[in-house]
Amino acid sequence: MIPAVRRRQYLALAALLALGACNSDDPEAALEAIPEEGEVVTPPFAVRGEADDLLLVWFDAEGPHTAARRSDIPEARRAQVRVEDLGAADPLDPSLVYVADLSAPGPGGDFPVRRMTRDAFEAAVEAAQAGPAEELAAGESEGAAGADVVIYGASWCSACRGAAAYLRQRHVPFVERDIEREPGAREAMMQAAQRAGIRPSGIPVIDFRGQVIAGFDRGALERAIERDRTTI
């Protein structure tokens, strides 16, 4: 059986040959021309201007954040921004991501984009958080240690990202727990749902200070925020 990565390379090679993009008579030589991980590639969508039609994920010491447009990202954090076209008909292998350097466009107006593994990108995010995480462990006063709003979701979930973006917009502190990768997160989600008397059929599940909201329900979140503020 051909390994998945090699199989993708052969498919890409076949597409190039079909389009007449390669004049070499040596398939192996053409195969070597296919960009490997970390090399600049041309994604199946444009990354230019404000990139406001794409999902933009940037990160800093506080972790990953989503942005609606390039100008919303701090200049110092534009060099490594995960870009994704959520409406793509043929999405990328979920184990891979496109990472753009949105610092400055190239001569043609497009920003350079590299392909890398999702694990490599998430490792960069974790490395950026290392310092603040140690300070948090010592202080136990904010962030994950003191948060009482939790979004249970997964890295691929667009509704989870939408809920997180909305809470940031409303200046509500919260933590995100990945039910696929974080030990105990799925169990904690189900326990919270059980206490609330609901049985979630999907994600996100949001525990807003004891009130459990299934799905990204903007109205329910806003009511929870307003109710919480009137009781302070």
Buried (B, 14 or more C-beta within 10 A) or exposed (E): EEEEEEEBBEEBBEEBBEEEEBEEEEEEEBBEEBEEEEEEBEBEBBBBBBBEEBBBBBBBEEBBBBBBEBEEBEEEBBEBBBBBBEEEEEEBEEEBBBBBBBBEBEEEEBBBBBBBBBEEBBEBBEEBBEEBBEEBEEEEEEBBEEBEBBBBBBBBBEBBBBBBBBBEEEEBEBBBBBBEEEEEBBEBBBEBBEEBEEEBEEBBBBBBEEBBBBBBBEEBBEBBBEEBEEEE
